Amino acid sequence: MNRSTLVTLVGIALGAIAGWLYWKYFGCQGSCLITSKPLNSSIYGAVVGGLVFNIISGAFTTSKNVRKNQ
């Protein structure tokens, strides 16, 4: 497993935890599609966390490759 995959998996885990915490403390009890159920909120958080951490790890990987080639 390479480093960028590991960073993305950490982002997914942290995002799922953050999504669940958002549901617990701020979620609505009615017709909100994302925050009305803990599973929906956790999945949304996992997707967003994975994407953000993947972008961050890609930015650092790209900048290292550019420095090596110069």
PDB file of N, CA, C and O in Angstrom:
ATOM      1  N   MET A   1       0.847  -1.175   0.000  1.00  0.00           N
ATOM      2  CA  MET A   1       0.000   0.000   0.000  1.00  0.00           C
ATOM      3  C   MET A   1       0.892   1.237   0.000  1.00  0.00           C
ATOM      4  O   MET A   1       1.756   1.398   0.862  1.00  0.00           O
ATOM      5  N   ASN A   2       0.667   2.099  -0.975  1.00  0.00           N
ATOM      6  CA  ASN A   2       1.499   3.297  -1.040  1.00  0.00           C
ATOM      7  C   ASN A   2       0.969   4.396  -0.110  1.00  0.00           C
ATOM      8  O   ASN A   2      -0.103   4.280   0.483  1.00  0.00           O
ATOM      9  N   ARG A   3       1.743   5.434  -0.013  1.00  0.00           N
ATOM     10  CA  ARG A   3       1.453   6.496   0.964  1.00  0.00           C
ATOM     11  C   ARG A   3       0.163   7.256   0.633  1.00  0.00           C
ATOM     12  O   ARG A   3      -0.595   7.589   1.544  1.00  0.00           O
ATOM     13  N   SER A   4      -0.100   7.534  -0.629  1.00  0.00           N
ATOM     14  CA  SER A   4      -1.297   8.302  -0.979  1.00  0.00           C
ATOM     15  C   SER A   4      -2.572   7.505  -0.687  1.00  0.00           C
ATOM     16  O   SER A   4      -3.589   8.083  -0.304  1.00  0.00           O
ATOM     17  N   THR A   5      -2.522   6.185  -0.865  1.00  0.00           N
ATOM     18  CA  THR A   5      -3.678   5.353  -0.522  1.00  0.00           C
ATOM     19  C   THR A   5      -3.928   5.366   0.976  1.00  0.00           C
ATOM     20  O   THR A   5      -5.073   5.441   1.420  1.00  0.00           O
ATOM     21  N   LEU A   6      -2.867   5.292   1.745  1.00  0.00           N
ATOM     22  CA  LEU A   6      -2.991   5.330   3.198  1.00  0.00           C
ATOM     23  C   LEU A   6      -3.562   6.669   3.664  1.00  0.00           C
ATOM     24  O   LEU A   6      -4.417   6.709   4.549  1.00  0.00           O
ATOM     25  N   VAL A   7      -3.096   7.746   3.074  1.00  0.00           N
ATOM     26  CA  VAL A   7      -3.602   9.082   3.433  1.00  0.00           C
ATOM     27  C   VAL A   7      -5.083   9.186   3.081  1.00  0.00           C
ATOM     28  O   VAL A   7      -5.855   9.762   3.847  1.00  0.00           O
ATOM     29  N   THR A   8      -5.493   8.641   1.939  1.00  0.00           N
ATOM     30  CA  THR A   8      -6.897   8.672   1.548  1.00  0.00           C
ATOM     31  C   THR A   8      -7.748   7.860   2.514  1.00  0.00           C
ATOM     32  O   THR A   8      -8.840   8.295   2.882  1.00  0.00           O
ATOM     33  N   LEU A   9      -7.274   6.693   2.930  1.00  0.00           N
ATOM     34  CA  LEU A   9      -8.018   5.874   3.887  1.00  0.00           C
ATOM     35  C   LEU A   9      -8.160   6.567   5.243  1.00  0.00           C
ATOM     36  O   LEU A   9      -9.199   6.456   5.895  1.00  0.00           O
ATOM     37  N   VAL A  10      -7.132   7.267   5.657  1.00  0.00           N
ATOM     38  CA  VAL A  10      -7.221   8.046   6.902  1.00  0.00           C
ATOM     39  C   VAL A  10      -8.272   9.148   6.744  1.00  0.00           C
ATOM     40  O   VAL A  10      -9.044   9.410   7.667  1.00  0.00           O
ATOM     41  N   GLY A  11      -8.300   9.785   5.582  1.00  0.00           N
ATOM     42  CA  GLY A  11      -9.305  10.813   5.315  1.00  0.00           C
ATOM     43  C   GLY A  11     -10.719  10.265   5.344  1.00  0.00           C
ATOM     44  O   GLY A  11     -11.636  10.919   5.840  1.00  0.00           O
ATOM     45  N   ILE A  12     -10.896   9.055   4.809  1.00  0.00           N
ATOM     46  CA  ILE A  12     -12.219   8.423   4.829  1.00  0.00           C
ATOM     47  C   ILE A  12     -12.650   8.156   6.271  1.00  0.00           C
ATOM     48  O   ILE A  12     -13.787   8.440   6.647  1.00  0.00           O
ATOM     49  N   ALA A  13     -11.742   7.613   7.067  1.00  0.00           N
ATOM     50  CA  ALA A  13     -12.078   7.309   8.461  1.00  0.00           C
ATOM     51  C   ALA A  13     -12.388   8.583   9.250  1.00  0.00           C
ATOM     52  O   ALA A  13     -13.381   8.643   9.975  1.00  0.00           O
ATOM     53  N   LEU A  14     -11.548   9.587   9.106  1.00  0.00           N
ATOM     54  CA  LEU A  14     -11.794  10.848   9.830  1.00  0.00           C
ATOM     55  C   LEU A  14     -13.067  11.533   9.347  1.00  0.00           C
ATOM     56  O   LEU A  14     -13.796  12.121  10.145  1.00  0.00           O
ATOM     57  N   GLY A  15     -13.334  11.462   8.058  1.00  0.00           N
ATOM     58  CA  GLY A  15     -14.552  12.050   7.514  1.00  0.00           C
ATOM     59  C   GLY A  15     -15.803  11.361   8.032  1.00  0.00           C
ATOM     60  O   GLY A  15     -16.797  12.018   8.339  1.00  0.00           O
ATOM     61  N   ALA A  16     -15.753  10.020   8.131  1.00  0.00           N
ATOM     62  CA  ALA A  16     -16.903   9.284   8.663  1.00  0.00           C
ATOM     63  C   ALA A  16     -17.152   9.649  10.123  1.00  0.00           C
ATOM     64  O   ALA A  16     -18.298   9.824  10.537  1.00  0.00           O
ATOM     65  N   ILE A  17     -16.090   9.761  10.890  1.00  0.00           N
ATOM     66  CA  ILE A  17     -16.233  10.157  12.296  1.00  0.00           C
ATOM     67  C   ILE A  17     -16.788  11.576  12.398  1.00  0.00           C
ATOM     68  O   ILE A  17     -17.672  11.846  13.212  1.00  0.00           O
ATOM     69  N   ALA A  18     -16.270  12.472  11.575  1.00  0.00           N
ATOM     70  CA  ALA A  18     -16.758  13.855  11.586  1.00  0.00           C
ATOM     71  C   ALA A  18     -18.222  13.930  11.159  1.00  0.00           C
ATOM     72  O   ALA A  18     -18.991  14.711  11.719  1.00  0.00           O
ATOM     73  N   GLY A  19     -18.608  13.127  10.176  1.00  0.00           N
ATOM     74  CA  GLY A  19     -20.009  13.100   9.745  1.00  0.00           C
ATOM     75  C   GLY A  19     -20.934  12.609  10.835  1.00  0.00           C
ATOM     76  O   GLY A  19     -22.025  13.151  11.013  1.00  0.00           O
ATOM     77  N   TRP A  20     -20.513  11.583  11.572  1.00  0.00           N
ATOM     78  CA  TRP A  20     -21.325  11.077  12.663  1.00  0.00           C
ATOM     79  C   TRP A  20     -21.433  12.112  13.782  1.00  0.00           C
ATOM     80  O   TRP A  20     -22.508  12.320  14.345  1.00  0.00           O
ATOM     81  N   LEU A  21     -20.311  12.757  14.096  1.00  0.00           N
ATOM     82  CA  LEU A  21     -20.338  13.793  15.132  1.00  0.00           C
ATOM     83  C   LEU A  21     -21.222  14.965  14.719  1.00  0.00           C
ATOM     84  O   LEU A  21     -21.914  15.547  15.555  1.00  0.00           O
ATOM     85  N   TYR A  22     -21.202  15.312  13.443  1.00  0.00           N
ATOM     86  CA  TYR A  22     -22.070  16.388  12.962  1.00  0.00           C
ATOM     87  C   TYR A  22     -23.534  16.000  13.159  1.00  0.00           C
ATOM     88  O   TYR A  22     -24.339  16.816  13.608  1.00  0.00           O
ATOM     89  N   TRP A  23     -23.880  14.750  12.821  1.00  0.00           N
ATOM     90  CA  TRP A  23     -25.254  14.292  13.020  1.00  0.00           C
ATOM     91  C   TRP A  23     -25.631  14.347  14.487  1.00  0.00           C
ATOM     92  O   TRP A  23     -26.731  14.783  14.829  1.00  0.00           O
ATOM     93  N   LYS A  24     -24.731  13.909  15.359  1.00  0.00           N
ATOM     94  CA  LYS A  24     -25.037  13.843  16.794  1.00  0.00           C
ATOM     95  C   LYS A  24     -25.294  15.219  17.392  1.00  0.00           C
ATOM     96  O   LYS A  24     -26.213  15.381  18.195  1.00  0.00           O
ATOM     97  N   TYR A  25     -24.502  16.199  17.016  1.00  0.00           N
ATOM     98  CA  TYR A  25     -24.601  17.508  17.661  1.00  0.00           C
ATOM     99  C   TYR A  25     -25.388  18.549  16.872  1.00  0.00           C
ATOM    100  O   TYR A  25     -25.933  19.479  17.466  1.00  0.00           O
ATOM    101  N   PHE A  26     -25.460  18.415  15.544  1.00  0.00           N
ATOM    102  CA  PHE A  26     -26.121  19.443  14.741  1.00  0.00           C
ATOM    103  C   PHE A  26     -27.197  18.900  13.811  1.00  0.00           C
ATOM    104  O   PHE A  26     -27.915  19.685  13.191  1.00  0.00           O
ATOM    105  N   GLY A  27     -27.330  17.597  13.698  1.00  0.00           N
ATOM    106  CA  GLY A  27     -28.255  17.001  12.735  1.00  0.00           C
ATOM    107  C   GLY A  27     -29.703  17.372  13.001  1.00  0.00           C
ATOM    108  O   GLY A  27     -30.095  17.646  14.136  1.00  0.00           O
ATOM    109  N   CYS A  28     -30.484  17.375  11.941  1.00  0.00           N
ATOM    110  CA  CYS A  28     -31.896  17.726  12.091  1.00  0.00           C
ATOM    111  C   CYS A  28     -32.724  16.458  12.280  1.00  0.00           C
ATOM    112  O   CYS A  28     -32.260  15.359  11.975  1.00  0.00           O
ATOM    113  N   GLN A  29     -33.926  16.607  12.772  1.00  0.00           N
ATOM    114  CA  GLN A  29     -34.808  15.477  13.047  1.00  0.00           C
ATOM    115  C   GLN A  29     -35.914  15.337  12.007  1.00  0.00           C
ATOM    116  O   GLN A  29     -36.828  14.533  12.192  1.00  0.00           O
ATOM    117  N   GLY A  30     -35.855  16.080  10.947  1.00  0.00           N
ATOM    118  CA  GLY A  30     -36.960  16.094   9.998  1.00  0.00           C
ATOM    119  C   GLY A  30     -36.586  15.621   8.617  1.00  0.00           C
ATOM    120  O   GLY A  30     -36.192  14.473   8.409  1.00  0.00           O
ATOM    121  N   SER A  31     -36.721  16.532   7.685  1.00  0.00           N
ATOM    122  CA  SER A  31     -36.630  16.165   6.278  1.00  0.00           C
ATOM    123  C   SER A  31     -35.252  16.405   5.658  1.00  0.00           C
ATOM    124  O   SER A  31     -35.124  16.346   4.435  1.00  0.00           O
ATOM    125  N   CYS A  32     -34.243  16.667   6.441  1.00  0.00           N
ATOM    126  CA  CYS A  32     -32.900  16.859   5.901  1.00  0.00           C
ATOM    127  C   CYS A  32     -32.392  15.534   5.346  1.00  0.00           C
ATOM    128  O   CYS A  32     -32.415  14.521   6.044  1.00  0.00           O
ATOM    129  N   LEU A  33     -31.940  15.534   4.114  1.00  0.00           N
ATOM    130  CA  LEU A  33     -31.531  14.278   3.496  1.00  0.00           C
ATOM    131  C   LEU A  33     -30.226  13.737   4.061  1.00  0.00           C
ATOM    132  O   LEU A  33     -30.088  12.528   4.248  1.00  0.00           O
ATOM    133  N   ILE A  34     -29.288  14.599   4.329  1.00  0.00           N
ATOM    134  CA  ILE A  34     -27.974  14.128   4.763  1.00  0.00           C
ATOM    135  C   ILE A  34     -27.904  13.978   6.272  1.00  0.00           C
ATOM    136  O   ILE A  34     -27.407  12.964   6.762  1.00  0.00           O
ATOM    137  N   THR A  35     -28.379  14.942   7.009  1.00  0.00           N
ATOM    138  CA  THR A  35     -28.141  14.954   8.454  1.00  0.00           C
ATOM    139  C   THR A  35     -29.284  14.370   9.280  1.00  0.00           C
ATOM    140  O   THR A  35     -29.228  14.441  10.508  1.00  0.00           O
ATOM    141  N   SER A  36     -30.310  13.800   8.667  1.00  0.00           N
ATOM    142  CA  SER A  36     -31.397  13.242   9.462  1.00  0.00           C
ATOM    143  C   SER A  36     -31.081  11.842   9.975  1.00  0.00           C
ATOM    144  O   SER A  36     -31.686  11.394  10.950  1.00  0.00           O
ATOM    145  N   LYS A  37     -30.139  11.139   9.333  1.00  0.00           N
ATOM    146  CA  LYS A  37     -29.769   9.783   9.757  1.00  0.00           C
ATOM    147  C   LYS A  37     -28.257   9.708   9.925  1.00  0.00           C
ATOM    148  O   LYS A  37     -27.516  10.300   9.141  1.00  0.00           O
ATOM    149  N   PRO A  38     -27.794   8.983  10.943  1.00  0.00           N
ATOM    150  CA  PRO A  38     -26.345   8.917  11.164  1.00  0.00           C
ATOM    151  C   PRO A  38     -25.596   8.219  10.031  1.00  0.00           C
ATOM    152  O   PRO A  38     -24.460   8.589   9.733  1.00  0.00           O
ATOM    153  N   LEU A  39     -26.197   7.231   9.402  1.00  0.00           N
ATOM    154  CA  LEU A  39     -25.527   6.530   8.307  1.00  0.00           C
ATOM    155  C   LEU A  39     -25.306   7.456   7.121  1.00  0.00           C
ATOM    156  O   LEU A  39     -24.219   7.475   6.542  1.00  0.00           O
ATOM    157  N   ASN A  40     -26.319   8.218   6.758  1.00  0.00           N
ATOM    158  CA  ASN A  40     -26.184   9.162   5.635  1.00  0.00           C
ATOM    159  C   ASN A  40     -25.105  10.200   5.921  1.00  0.00           C
ATOM    160  O   ASN A  40     -24.281  10.507   5.060  1.00  0.00           O
ATOM    161  N   SER A  41     -25.118  10.727   7.119  1.00  0.00           N
ATOM    162  CA  SER A  41     -24.150  11.745   7.487  1.00  0.00           C
ATOM    163  C   SER A  41     -22.727  11.180   7.511  1.00  0.00           C
ATOM    164  O   SER A  41     -21.785  11.855   7.095  1.00  0.00           O
ATOM    165  N   SER A  42     -22.571   9.953   7.993  1.00  0.00           N
ATOM    166  CA  SER A  42     -21.254   9.320   8.050  1.00  0.00           C
ATOM    167  C   SER A  42     -20.722   9.005   6.654  1.00  0.00           C
ATOM    168  O   SER A  42     -19.538   9.201   6.383  1.00  0.00           O
ATOM    169  N   ILE A  43     -21.585   8.521   5.773  1.00  0.00           N
ATOM    170  CA  ILE A  43     -21.158   8.223   4.401  1.00  0.00           C
ATOM    171  C   ILE A  43     -20.759   9.506   3.684  1.00  0.00           C
ATOM    172  O   ILE A  43     -19.734   9.543   3.004  1.00  0.00           O
ATOM    173  N   TYR A  44     -21.554  10.546   3.830  1.00  0.00           N
ATOM    174  CA  TYR A  44     -21.222  11.827   3.205  1.00  0.00           C
ATOM    175  C   TYR A  44     -19.885  12.350   3.726  1.00  0.00           C
ATOM    176  O   TYR A  44     -19.052  12.820   2.951  1.00  0.00           O
ATOM    177  N   GLY A  45     -19.685  12.268   5.039  1.00  0.00           N
ATOM    178  CA  GLY A  45     -18.418  12.706   5.621  1.00  0.00           C
ATOM    179  C   GLY A  45     -17.244  11.876   5.127  1.00  0.00           C
ATOM    180  O   GLY A  45     -16.164  12.415   4.885  1.00  0.00           O
ATOM    181  N   ALA A  46     -17.444  10.558   4.973  1.00  0.00           N
ATOM    182  CA  ALA A  46     -16.378   9.687   4.482  1.00  0.00           C
ATOM    183  C   ALA A  46     -15.988  10.035   3.050  1.00  0.00           C
ATOM    184  O   ALA A  46     -14.804  10.062   2.716  1.00  0.00           O
ATOM    185  N   VAL A  47     -16.980  10.302   2.208  1.00  0.00           N
ATOM    186  CA  VAL A  47     -16.698  10.660   0.813  1.00  0.00           C
ATOM    187  C   VAL A  47     -15.944  11.986   0.741  1.00  0.00           C
ATOM    188  O   VAL A  47     -14.943  12.098   0.033  1.00  0.00           O
ATOM    189  N   VAL A  48     -16.420  12.970   1.463  1.00  0.00           N
ATOM    190  CA  VAL A  48     -15.771  14.281   1.444  1.00  0.00           C
ATOM    191  C   VAL A  48     -14.365  14.195   2.049  1.00  0.00           C
ATOM    192  O   VAL A  48     -13.423  14.768   1.502  1.00  0.00           O
ATOM    193  N   GLY A  49     -14.217  13.489   3.164  1.00  0.00           N
ATOM    194  CA  GLY A  49     -12.908  13.331   3.781  1.00  0.00           C
ATOM    195  C   GLY A  49     -11.926  12.616   2.873  1.00  0.00           C
ATOM    196  O   GLY A  49     -10.765  13.014   2.779  1.00  0.00           O
ATOM    197  N   GLY A  50     -12.380  11.561   2.202  1.00  0.00           N
ATOM    198  CA  GLY A  50     -11.515  10.852   1.268  1.00  0.00           C
ATOM    199  C   GLY A  50     -11.082  11.716   0.105  1.00  0.00           C
ATOM    200  O   GLY A  50      -9.920  11.682  -0.298  1.00  0.00           O
ATOM    201  N   LEU A  51     -12.008  12.493  -0.438  1.00  0.00           N
ATOM    202  CA  LEU A  51     -11.666  13.380  -1.557  1.00  0.00           C
ATOM    203  C   LEU A  51     -10.673  14.462  -1.135  1.00  0.00           C
ATOM    204  O   LEU A  51      -9.694  14.723  -1.834  1.00  0.00           O
ATOM    205  N   VAL A  52     -10.928  15.076  -0.008  1.00  0.00           N
ATOM    206  CA  VAL A  52     -10.043  16.156   0.449  1.00  0.00           C
ATOM    207  C   VAL A  52      -8.643  15.635   0.742  1.00  0.00           C
ATOM    208  O   VAL A  52      -7.654  16.238   0.326  1.00  0.00           O
ATOM    209  N   PHE A  53      -8.558  14.520   1.454  1.00  0.00           N
ATOM    210  CA  PHE A  53      -7.244  13.979   1.776  1.00  0.00           C
ATOM    211  C   PHE A  53      -6.529  13.464   0.535  1.00  0.00           C
ATOM    212  O   PHE A  53      -5.302  13.534   0.460  1.00  0.00           O
ATOM    213  N   ASN A  54      -7.273  12.947  -0.440  1.00  0.00           N
ATOM    214  CA  ASN A  54      -6.675  12.500  -1.694  1.00  0.00           C
ATOM    215  C   ASN A  54      -6.092  13.689  -2.459  1.00  0.00           C
ATOM    216  O   ASN A  54      -4.999  13.589  -3.015  1.00  0.00           O
ATOM    217  N   ILE A  55      -6.801  14.791  -2.489  1.00  0.00           N
ATOM    218  CA  ILE A  55      -6.301  15.994  -3.162  1.00  0.00           C
ATOM    219  C   ILE A  55      -5.054  16.510  -2.463  1.00  0.00           C
ATOM    220  O   ILE A  55      -4.082  16.894  -3.114  1.00  0.00           O
ATOM    221  N   ILE A  56      -5.084  16.518  -1.137  1.00  0.00           N
ATOM    222  CA  ILE A  56      -3.929  17.000  -0.374  1.00  0.00           C
ATOM    223  C   ILE A  56      -2.713  16.111  -0.615  1.00  0.00           C
ATOM    224  O   ILE A  56      -1.613  16.615  -0.841  1.00  0.00           O
ATOM    225  N   SER A  57      -2.902  14.789  -0.569  1.00  0.00           N
ATOM    226  CA  SER A  57      -1.761  13.892  -0.780  1.00  0.00           C
ATOM    227  C   SER A  57      -1.246  13.998  -2.210  1.00  0.00           C
ATOM    228  O   SER A  57      -0.042  13.876  -2.435  1.00  0.00           O
ATOM    229  N   GLY A  58      -2.121  14.219  -3.171  1.00  0.00           N
ATOM    230  CA  GLY A  58      -1.695  14.400  -4.563  1.00  0.00           C
ATOM    231  C   GLY A  58      -0.907  15.680  -4.745  1.00  0.00           C
ATOM    232  O   GLY A  58       0.034  15.712  -5.537  1.00  0.00           O
ATOM    233  N   ALA A  59      -1.265  16.724  -4.039  1.00  0.00           N
ATOM    234  CA  ALA A  59      -0.536  17.988  -4.152  1.00  0.00           C
ATOM    235  C   ALA A  59       0.881  17.851  -3.623  1.00  0.00           C
ATOM    236  O   ALA A  59       1.820  18.383  -4.215  1.00  0.00           O
ATOM    237  N   PHE A  60       1.043  17.140  -2.507  1.00  0.00           N
ATOM    238  CA  PHE A  60       2.384  16.954  -1.961  1.00  0.00           C
ATOM    239  C   PHE A  60       3.214  16.024  -2.824  1.00  0.00           C
ATOM    240  O   PHE A  60       4.415  16.239  -2.987  1.00  0.00           O
ATOM    241  N   THR A  61       2.594  14.997  -3.377  1.00  0.00           N
ATOM    242  CA  THR A  61       3.316  14.068  -4.250  1.00  0.00           C
ATOM    243  C   THR A  61       3.774  14.774  -5.512  1.00  0.00           C
ATOM    244  O   THR A  61       4.905  14.574  -5.955  1.00  0.00           O
ATOM    245  N   THR A  62       2.915  15.595  -6.098  1.00  0.00           N
ATOM    246  CA  THR A  62       3.258  16.308  -7.322  1.00  0.00           C
ATOM    247  C   THR A  62       4.383  17.304  -7.064  1.00  0.00           C
ATOM    248  O   THR A  62       5.290  17.430  -7.887  1.00  0.00           O
ATOM    249  N   SER A  63       4.341  18.006  -5.951  1.00  0.00           N
ATOM    250  CA  SER A  63       5.381  18.990  -5.683  1.00  0.00           C
ATOM    251  C   SER A  63       6.739  18.310  -5.444  1.00  0.00           C
ATOM    252  O   SER A  63       7.778  18.870  -5.796  1.00  0.00           O
ATOM    253  N   LYS A  64       6.737  17.127  -4.857  1.00  0.00           N
ATOM    254  CA  LYS A  64       7.992  16.404  -4.670  1.00  0.00           C
ATOM    255  C   LYS A  64       8.562  15.945  -6.004  1.00  0.00           C
ATOM    256  O   LYS A  64       9.772  16.014  -6.221  1.00  0.00           O
ATOM    257  N   ASN A  65       7.691  15.476  -6.903  1.00  0.00           N
ATOM    258  CA  ASN A  65       8.150  15.022  -8.212  1.00  0.00           C
ATOM    259  C   ASN A  65       8.708  16.181  -9.034  1.00  0.00           C
ATOM    260  O   ASN A  65       9.674  15.994  -9.774  1.00  0.00           O
ATOM    261  N   VAL A  66       8.136  17.347  -8.923  1.00  0.00           N
ATOM    262  CA  VAL A  66       8.615  18.517  -9.658  1.00  0.00           C
ATOM    263  C   VAL A  66       9.994  18.907  -9.157  1.00  0.00           C
ATOM    264  O   VAL A  66      10.868  19.236  -9.959  1.00  0.00           O
ATOM    265  N   ARG A  67      10.205  18.877  -7.859  1.00  0.00           N
ATOM    266  CA  ARG A  67      11.514  19.228  -7.295  1.00  0.00           C
ATOM    267  C   ARG A  67      12.607  18.234  -7.716  1.00  0.00           C
ATOM    268  O   ARG A  67      13.744  18.636  -7.959  1.00  0.00           O
ATOM    269  N   LYS A  68      12.270  16.949  -7.801  1.00  0.00           N
ATOM    270  CA  LYS A  68      13.255  15.966  -8.194  1.00  0.00           C
ATOM    271  C   LYS A  68      13.702  16.152  -9.647  1.00  0.00           C
ATOM    272  O   LYS A  68      14.863  15.909  -9.977  1.00  0.00           O
ATOM    273  N   ASN A  69      12.788  16.580 -10.506  1.00  0.00           N
ATOM    274  CA  ASN A  69      13.099  16.742 -11.928  1.00  0.00           C
ATOM    275  C   ASN A  69      13.852  18.007 -12.243  1.00  0.00           C
ATOM    276  O   ASN A  69      14.391  18.133 -13.343  1.00  0.00           O
ATOM    277  N   GLN A  70      13.913  18.955 -11.323  1.00  0.00           N
ATOM    278  CA  GLN A  70      14.574  20.224 -11.622  1.00  0.00           C
ATOM    279  C   GLN A  70      16.033  20.184 -11.338  1.00  0.00           C
ATOM    280  O   GLN A  70      16.728  21.179 -11.540  1.00  0.00           O
TER     281      GLN A  70
END
